[in-house]
Amino acid sequence: MAMVKETPAGLERHDFTPRSMGKKLTKPMRWHFWQSVMPQPGVEKKKPFVDDEVLCDLFDRLSETTEPTKRQFRFVLGLILMR
């Protein structure tokens, strides 16, 4: 698992195993955390549900919207495209 926490020096990333997290993940310190699984060598990567071209097209089509829900969705699309 990885965690980003805010310190007086700024944001810091810390990597842990789930077992070692323990008290290190206290709410006042926590900003966000995530878990990932390393792919097995030689195993083919799963194909995405939609490709980046479709996501980019949708992102562009939402550029002029003023509706809060659509603007929030466009933000999430931007995060997906940054991966």
Buried (B, 14 or more C-beta within 10 A) or exposed (E): BEBEBEEEEEEEEBEBEEEEEEEBBEEEBEEEBEEEEEEEEEEEEEEEEEEEEEBEEBBEEBEEEEEEEEEEBBEEBEEEEEE
